[in-house]
């Protein structure tokens, strides 16, 4: 350790109080976090890239400073999906400090990691007051049946109006319009459950499609039905 000439010649003054860091809530306990291994919790964060073309929602489950579970969801940029695949392999098993200083391939994922680090280090996790925290696998609960991200995709123009393309319920196949041409409901396909039926349970595609098709609002009574992607 090197000291400047000025510091070397200073009088030594005894330090008074040393009460340590303020305790933060972690998995049902109050913890004075002094090292990376003192940090635990599950939380979510959102990141974005410099041109803001795409965004990432990142979920981490941290136990004793180590990332035990990672869920990476991306939107808006095709290249981000491959970046997410690489980042998912990178994150698990790293400490949160390692992950913060690791290139996670995509700038949006890096930014999400930064935002999560702040939340976790300050005790602002979703599991802060859950005794024992959340088990590994809790991150999948955000995805629901078929393990598909909750995606909302809508499009509109002044000239032609709105188009619902994908809702929490699923892939929108038709919009129901009333006599004035306003949307009063929609038909959708639950893509996750449908693909699960076809690929896992061996259900015929046509039957799976029928079973996973539903509607919302006053779709059935709509006098006109349109395909939002074509009409």
Order of alpha helices (4+ residues) and beta strands (2+ residues): alpha-beta-beta-beta-beta-beta-alpha-alpha-alpha-beta-beta-beta-beta-alpha-alpha-beta-beta
